[in-house]
């Protein structure tokens, strides 16, 4: 079942037009059998066990992938029509993507940059799903605020969208402003990212995104390749320049990483032992390091979670969440929007357990933080599913503000 919290003024909570905010988790009862849920900038995407996708929230740029001309239809879950069963979903500020069981990838909505909407492809924004990378089977997708990363079955990374902060990893800075003389299609058409030198291509087995960044794990070595915004060392690289080409992050060496999730200026990482690390900007408590926190340039274990075995992390713009193997959810960071689900709007400096009536006798399986709201996937304790056996969620990190 899906639970939502935070701001819902454009329907992103899925609780109907009369519920504009929730400071604690509330049950979204109009969509059933959900196995994955993603919070976009101002919309929410649900994947069911039947491979169907339901969306709700802001549809100004087509991010819902369906007709919402009927008044109020954005505020409640509605079905997206796709030519097959979906297995993975991702969402950014104004776009959504889906991967079908046969490896086909579909996308809808629009990308944005500092000038405004870029369109999704050369035809502009798309209100309904359109295929991309036709003929190339994909195994994973991940969305930043305004870029999409796809991983092919042979371990090749493809990117498209906004390139202004280096997040595509294949566009030089001189071409990052709408493609320069190469034109916008150079950015909007998914193309492979060069990883490795000469004929020795690096095979990638997992990709993750930040609002303005991309992370890719090498299959053979486990090394983390990074590109994008690094103004608070959120990529784990020492100098704070944006990276427009992939680099191995020395900060991530020495661990086997299971998941990485990056907000606007901070990153969370989960290692194979279930330990959660943070790095980047300390403001609002988003690093979870307490009152004496400093900005961090390398992944650093969060003390308050060291006794927990976690199975998932998710970073919103200035908030952080972690889900434990035992089905508990912790949140910390900026409290302004009620996104933390703790019943107040104060900033929280250390991981704090999310509680509430909607979570009584329920286990949290996964979490996703959007622009101003957060969604949880939960199950009744009487069911056999636990957080450790839940389907893996695609990290989708989003923001609704431009990069500083």
C-alpha positions, -999 to 999 in steps of 0.1 A, spaced: 0 0 0 11 36 -7 14 63 20 21 99 13 31 130 33 42 166 28 27 192 4 -2 182 -19 -14 214 -34 -13 200 -70 -25 165 -61 9 148 -56 -4 132 -23 -31 113 -42 -56 120 -14 -81 140 -34 -86 177 -40 -95 185 -3 -62 173 12 -35 198 5 -9 188 31 -1 160 55 25 161 83 23 124 89 19 95 65 -16 90 51 -30 60 32 -36 64 -6 -64 40 -8 -74 43 -45 -45 24 -59 -39 -13 -50 -12 -40 -53 16 -15 -57 52 -29 -58 71 4 -64 64 41 -59 84 71 -69 80 108 -59 87 132 -87 91 169 -84 54 175 -80 39 142 -90 38 106 -79 42 74 -100 30 39 -88 38 5 -103 15 -24 -96 21 -62 -95 3 -64 -129 28 -41 -145 4 -11 -146 14 24 -139 -8 49 -121 1 86 -117 -12 117 -98 -1 153 -92 10 181 -114 4 175 -152 13 210 -165 41 196 -186 26 161 -192 44 143 -164 13 121 -156 13 106 -191 -25 106 -194 -54 129 -201 -64 150 -171 -89 173 -188 -116 162 -164 -116 185 -134 -98 171 -104 -85 140 -122 -49 150 -114 -56 146 -77 -64 109 -78 -45 79 -93 -51 74 -130 -38 47 -154 -11 54 -179 -16 34 -212 15 15 -222 20 -13 -249 31 -39 -223 39 -46 -187 61 -22 -169 88 -35 -145 106 -3 -135 97 34 -131 115 67 -126 105 103 -123 121 138 -123 107 173 -119 85 172 -150 91 139 -167 84 102 -160 99 70 -175 90 34 -176 109 2 -185 88 -27 -199 94 -63 -193 107 -68 -229 134 -41 -223 116 -12 -242 118 22 -226 91 49 -227 91 84 -215 67 113 -212 66 150 -199 94 174 -205 129 182 -194 138 217 -182 169 238 -180 177 274 -168 158 288 -198 126 268 -190 111 238 -207 134 221 -232 109 195 -245 113 158 -243 125 152 -279 127 173 -310 89 174 -312 86 192 -278 70 180 -246 50 148 -247 17 144 -229 16 106 -236 43 79 -235 68 78 -264 95 51 -270 132 59 -268 163 39 -276 142 16 -299 159 -17 -307 183 -15 -277 170 -36 -247 174 -18 -214 177 -32 -179 176 -1 -156 164 35 -157 170 64 -133 158 100 -134 175 132 -121 156 164 -119 158 170 -156 178 141 -171 173 104 -177 199 76 -174 193 42 -191 214 11 -187 214 -14 -216 216 -52 -212 252 -51 -223 262 -26 -196 263 6 -216 250 39 -201 228 62 -222 218 97 -211 195 125 -223 180 158 -210 196 189 -194 234 190 -195 241 223 -178 257 208 -147 275 179 -165 249 153 -156 248 137 -190 285 128 -189 288 130 -227 284 167 -234 313 192 -231 306 223 -211 308 244 -243 278 225 -257 259 222 -224 237 253 -230 210 237 -252 236 220 -272 253 251 -285 258 249 -323 250 212 -322 214 220 -312 190 208 -286 186 174 -302 222 166 -292 210 167 -256 175 153 -260 184 122 -281 197 95 -258 234 87 -266 260 65 -250 284 78 -224 321 69 -230 334 49 -200 369 35 -203 398 42 -226 403 28 -261 387 -5 -269 384 -14 -232 349 -3 -224 338 -4 -188 307 -25 -183 283 -9 -158 258 -30 -137 240 -2 -118 231 35 -123 218 61 -99 210 98 -102 211 130 -82 191 161 -90 220 172 -112 243 142 -111 248 106 -122 265 76 -106 275 44 -123 290 12 -108 315 -8 -127 306 -45 -128 341 -58 -126 357 -35 -100 327 -20 -82 342 14 -87 318 44 -89 320 66 -119 305 101 -114 296 132 -134 275 163 -128 272 190 -101 299 188 -73 296 222 -57 294 206 -22 316 176 -30 284 155 -34 302 134 -60 329 124 -35 355 144 -56 379 169 -39 376 200 -61 341 215 -63 340 219 -101 312 203 -121 323 172 -139 312 170 -176 329 136 -182 329 105 -161 355 102 -133 362 75 -108 352 89 -74 380 82 -49 356 90 -21 336 60 -29 365 35 -31 369 8 -5 332 -2 -2 307 -23 -22 278 1 -27 243 -13 -31 225 20 -36 233 57 -40 207 86 -39 216 122 -43 196 154 -37 205 189 -48 236 192 -27 240 160 -7 243 123 -13 233 92 7 250 58 1 242 23 13 269 -4 15 266 -41 13 265 -44 51 234 -21 54 253 9 67 242 44 56 267 71 47 263 108 38 283 135 22 279 170 8 261 200 23 252 201 60 224 228 61 190 218 75 205 186 90 202 166 57 235 147 64 221 133 97 252 142 116 237 161 145 241 197 157 279 198 152 277 187 115 302 199 90 301 197 52 315 163 42 337 156 11 336 118 14 310 92 24 308 92 62 288 67 83 258 82 100 262 74 137 225 73 146 220 45 120 250 23 128 230 -1 149 204 -6 121 207 -27 89 192 -6 62 179 -18 28 172 16 11 181 52 11 165 81 -7 175 118 -8 151 146 -17 163 182 -24 171 188 13 157 157 30 169 122 36 152 89 44 164 54 51 144 21 54 156 -7 76 155 -45 71 129 -47 99 105 -23 82 112 9 100 116 43 82 138 71 94 138 107 81 159 138 87 167 171 71 145 201 62 111 200 78 95 229 61 71 210 38 62 183 63 81 159 40 97 141 69 63 128 81 71 135 118 41 157 125 59 190 126 79 213 103 111 217 123 144 207 107 156 174 121 194 169 125 195 132 130 176 102 117 142 99 135 117 71 133 85 79 113 54 70 132 17 75 129 -17 58 128 -12 48 91 19 29 100 5 10 130 9 -28 124 26 -20 90 62 -24 77 77 1 54 93 -15 24 106 16 5 106 53 4 110 81 -22 114 118 -16 101 143 -42 102 180 -45 79 188 -16 64 154 -7 74 119 3 59 85 -5 62 52 13 54 17 2 42 -4 32 27 -38 39 6 -52 68 28 -70 93 6 -101 89 17 -104 53 49 -123 45 67 -95 27 94 -77 46 116 -48 37 145 -72 29 124 -91 3 106 -62 -12 113 -54 -49 142 -30 -53 131 6 -60 148 27 -86 164 57 -69 148 88 -82 160 120 -69 143 152 -77 141 189 -69 120 218 -80 146 245 -77 175 254 -101 210 246 -89 227 272 -69 
